[in-house]
Amino acid sequence: MKYIYLAIISLIMSFNAQAEIENKELLNSILESCVEEEDDLFNEFFSVGEQFEYCGCYVNMISKTMNTKELMSLGLDLLKEGDGLNEEINDEQLKILLNNEKIAAGLISCLGKVLE
């Protein structure tokens, strides 16, 4: 019985390890794009420090809950609906993001942390 528990725990731990993104360049590019966002509403409600806190939380959530394949797939879906790499997010792209359970949960969690 003890070996069954060890096997199950090993499987769970291996799945968790696969879900974590450790590519610093990828995560840094997400952080930079979040911090550099020029949104009047975002700038009005949050100080610069709060924006960094929110973006850091968001990147941390992505790194711990998604794997690279999921993130790249999401990025491709967003590109398909966009007008280019440097355009503001449109309604269809926002729907894609909010329909992703991991992204939506992270957004809510990180907003909650910053607003506390």
Buried (B, 14 or more C-beta within 10 A) or exposed (E): EEEEEEEEEEEEEEEEEEBEBEEEEBBEEBBEEBBEEEEEEEEEEBEEEBBBBBBBBBBBBBBEBBBBEBBEEBEEBBEEBBEEEEEEBEEEBEEBBEEBEBBEEBBEEBBEEBEE
